[in-house]
Amino acid sequence: MPPLLPSQPSSARPHSLTEDGYAIAIGCAFIAMGLMLLKQANLVTGGMAGIALLLSYLIPWSPATLFILINIPFFLFAGRAMGRAFGLKTLFANVAIMAMGLAMPLAMQVAKVSPLFAALFGGSIIGFGILAIARHGAGVGGVGVVALILQKSRGWNAGRTQMGCDIVILLGSLPLLSLDRFALSILSAAAMNAVLVVNHRPGRYIGY
């Protein structure tokens, strides 16, 4: 006799606004911490996080501040393409990432970190941060918003779409990084996208 399978709910129950805010805040904290670890290890990753890190090696601004600045053009686009609620949540998420990124060094100092650990752990927690934000009706802007729009409209996997864009971002970092740091940056982007590929498939999650 085959094992009994748990019954599936007939319809999804939407998250409350409180649940959305709580999950988005946690996701933002993960992204801010991942940025801090990767910056300390002189690495880059994929997505808008990678662009922010790349720019932070060229100008003396924090990756968290650059993260929101380069995302400004995408806020209006996100609202028009995915709805006003998505746009407002995306704006909230980006402001929270900047605030947490600026506040985190005041609460925690990272004096030394293994580049390999930073690549794997930093990339992975950025991926989980993006995942938490996406599952609660928001994005982190830029490449992530485009990937979510294509997943919604055409069924493309958000993780694979973002991975293609990440290749371009990583190639742009090659002139600024040593070969070993470049290789670890590729590993970081792979770790980040693996979280999305495995956990953010269309139709898998019913909590929204």
C-alpha positions in Angstrom: 0.0 0.0 0.0 1.5 3.3 -1.0 2.2 5.9 1.8 -0.4 8.5 2.3 0.5 11.9 1.0 -0.4 15.0 2.9 -3.4 16.7 1.5 -2.7 19.8 -0.6 -4.7 23.0 0.1 -7.2 23.8 -2.6 -6.0 27.4 -2.7 -3.2 29.5 -1.4 -3.7 31.8 1.6 -2.0 35.1 1.0 0.5 36.4 3.4 -0.6 39.2 5.7 1.1 42.6 5.5 2.8 41.9 8.8 4.2 38.6 7.5 5.4 40.4 4.3 7.2 43.1 6.3 8.8 40.5 8.7 10.1 38.3 5.9 11.3 41.2 3.7 13.2 42.6 6.7 14.9 39.2 7.3 15.7 39.0 3.6 17.2 42.5 3.6 19.4 41.6 6.7 20.7 38.5 4.8 21.6 40.6 1.8 23.3 43.3 3.9 25.4 40.7 5.7 26.3 38.9 2.5 27.4 42.2 0.9 29.6 42.9 4.0 31.3 39.5 3.9 32.0 39.7 0.1 33.3 43.2 0.4 35.6 42.2 3.2 37.0 39.4 1.0 37.3 41.7 -2.1 34.9 39.6 -4.1 32.0 40.3 -6.5 28.9 38.3 -7.0 25.9 38.4 -9.4 22.9 40.6 -9.8 22.6 44.1 -8.5 24.6 43.0 -5.4 27.5 42.3 -7.8 27.2 45.6 -9.5 27.1 47.4 -6.2 30.3 45.6 -5.0 32.0 46.2 -8.3 31.3 50.0 -8.1 32.4 50.0 -4.4 35.9 49.1 -5.6 36.0 52.1 -7.9 34.4 54.8 -5.6 34.6 55.1 -1.8 30.9 54.4 -1.1 29.4 51.4 0.7 27.9 48.6 -1.4 24.6 49.0 0.4 24.4 52.7 -0.5 25.3 52.0 -4.1 22.8 49.2 -4.2 19.8 51.5 -3.8 21.3 54.3 -6.0 21.7 52.0 -9.0 18.2 50.6 -8.4 16.4 53.9 -8.6 15.5 53.6 -12.3 14.0 50.2 -11.7 11.5 51.3 -9.0 9.0 52.9 -11.4 9.6 50.0 -13.9 8.8 47.5 -11.2 5.6 49.2 -10.2 4.3 49.5 -13.8 5.2 46.0 -14.8 4.3 44.1 -11.6 1.8 46.4 -9.9 1.9 49.2 -7.4 2.2 46.9 -4.3 5.2 45.2 -5.8 6.9 48.5 -6.6 6.3 49.9 -3.1 7.6 46.7 -1.4 10.6 46.8 -3.7 11.3 50.4 -2.7 10.9 49.5 1.0 13.3 46.5 0.6 16.0 48.6 -1.0 15.8 51.3 1.6 16.0 48.6 4.3 19.1 47.0 2.6 20.8 50.4 2.6 19.9 51.2 6.2 21.0 47.7 7.4 24.1 47.8 5.4 25.1 51.1 7.0 24.1 50.0 10.5 25.6 46.5 10.4 29.3 47.6 10.8 28.3 49.5 13.9 27.0 46.2 15.4 29.5 43.7 14.0 33.1 44.0 12.8 34.5 41.4 10.4 38.3 41.6 10.9 39.1 38.5 8.9 37.1 36.1 6.7 38.2 33.3 4.5 37.5 34.2 0.8 36.2 30.7 0.2 33.8 31.0 3.1 32.7 34.5 2.0 32.0 33.3 -1.5 29.9 30.3 -0.4 28.2 31.7 2.6 27.9 35.3 1.5 26.6 34.3 -1.9 24.1 31.8 -0.4 22.6 34.2 2.2 22.2 36.8 -0.5 20.3 34.2 -2.5 18.1 33.3 0.5 17.5 37.1 1.1 16.4 37.5 -2.5 14.2 34.4 -2.2 12.5 35.7 1.0 11.8 39.0 -0.6 10.5 37.5 -3.8 8.2 35.1 -2.1 6.6 38.1 -0.3 5.7 40.1 -3.4 8.8 42.2 -3.8 12.1 42.3 -5.6 15.6 43.7 -5.0 15.5 45.7 -8.2 17.5 45.5 -11.4 18.2 42.0 -12.7 16.1 40.4 -10.1 13.0 42.4 -11.1 13.5 41.6 -14.8 13.9 37.9 -13.9 10.7 37.9 -11.8 8.8 39.7 -14.6 10.0 37.1 -17.1 9.1 34.3 -14.8 5.6 35.7 -14.3 4.9 36.5 -17.9 6.7 33.7 -19.7 7.4 31.1 -17.1 11.2 31.4 -17.3 13.0 30.2 -14.2 14.1 33.3 -12.3 17.4 31.8 -11.1 18.5 30.7 -14.6 17.6 34.1 -16.1 19.6 35.9 -13.5 22.5 33.5 -14.0 22.8 34.6 -17.6 22.9 38.2 -16.6 25.4 37.4 -13.9 27.9 36.1 -16.5 28.0 39.6 -18.0 28.5 41.2 -14.6 31.3 38.9 -13.6 33.1 39.4 -16.9 33.0 43.1 -16.2 34.8 42.6 -12.9 37.7 40.6 -14.5 39.9 43.7 -15.0 39.6 44.6 -11.3 40.1 41.3 -9.7 43.0 38.8 -9.4 42.3 35.4 -11.1 41.7 33.7 -7.7 39.3 36.4 -6.6 37.5 36.2 -10.0 37.1 32.4 -9.6 35.7 32.8 -6.1 33.4 35.5 -7.3 32.0 33.0 -9.9 31.5 30.5 -7.1 29.7 33.2 -5.1 27.3 33.9 -8.0 26.7 30.2 -8.5 25.9 29.8 -4.8 23.5 32.7 -4.9 21.7 31.5 -8.0 21.6 27.9 -6.9 19.3 28.9 -4.0 16.9 30.6 -6.5 17.1 27.8 -9.1 16.2 25.1 -6.5 13.7 27.1 -4.4 12.0 29.5 -6.7 10.5 27.4 -9.4 7.2 28.5 -10.9 4.2 26.8 -9.2 6.3 25.3 -6.4 5.4 27.8 -3.7 1.8 28.4 -2.8 2.2 30.8 0.1 1.4 33.9 -1.9 
